[in-house]
Amino acid sequence: MVCTVATPACRPVPGAKAGDVGERWASGNQSLFVHQLQREQPQVDRIDVASGRRTAWKTVRPLNPAVCGAYALMVSPDGTVAYGYRADASQLYTIKGLK
């Protein structure tokens, strides 16, 4: 939602989709960085709040292939991205000769 202080009114962000998480305003406060929570490799989009134009901005790809998903994504006004991730470790054992 975009709310104004001068006239107490709120309206939906044009161009936003259901499930979008608003991360922060881009520098200049004319556009908003958003992403979807359920993504393995989150796609960060930039929405121009005046026009509703949505553009793909950056896909977060963890460097470690064992990562199960990025979470706690944060974007700074200059576009630097920080995130946490989870990695599951498992082992497979093969047993031979059982009867």
N, C-alpha and C positions, 0 to 999 in steps of 0.2 A: 504494500500500500504506500502511496505517496500522500503525505499530509502537509497542509500549509498551516502556518502559524497565524498569518494575518486574517484569514477567514477560516474558522475551524471546520475544515472539510477534508475528507480523505477519499481517494479514488484508487482503483487497482492500477498497478504498473502496467502500462500498455506493452504488449510483447511478452509478458511473463506467462509461463506455463504452470499447470498444476504440478506441485512437487518441487518447484524452484526454491532454492535457498539463496537469499540475498546476502552476499558476502560483505560488500562495502561499496561505497561510491568510488568511482575512478577520479583521478585528479581533475579538477575543474567542476566537479559535482553535476555534470550533465548526463552521465551514464552510470549504470550499476553493473557490477560483476555478479553473476549468478551461476549456480550449478545444481545438479540433481544429486541427492544423497545416495541413491542405490547403485551408482555406477562403479564398476571395477576400476576403470580409468576415467575419472570425472572430466567432463568437458566443461570448461569455464566459458561462458558466453558473456558478451557485453551488450547491454540493452540501453539504447538511447531513450531516456525517459520522455522526452518531448514528442518524438515521432513513433516510438514503439519498435523501431528497427532493431532487430536482434542479429548479432554477428558472432560466429564462432571465434573465440579468442585464443584459447590454449587448451590442449588436452594434457592432463597430468598423467605421466607414465612413470611409475616407480622404476628405479634402476635395477632392483632385485627381482628376478623372475619368480621367486617364491612368495612374493607379496600377494595377499588375498584380497586386498582392497584398500583404497585410501580413505581416510576419515579425518575429521577435524581440519578440513581445508580452510586456509586463511589466505586472503589476497590483500596486499598492501596497496595504497593509492597509486603507486608507480607500476603495479602489476607483478611484483614479486610474489611467488606462491610458496607457502609452507604447508605441510600436511603431516599427519601421522599415518602409520600403516600397521597392518597385522600380518605376520608370517606364520603359517602353520608348518610344523615339522612333524613328519611321520616316518616310520620305518616299516619295511615289508620283510617278513621272515618267510623263508621257504623251508618246509619240513619234509624230508624224504624218508621213505621206509616205514611209514605208519600203516598198520593193518587193522 
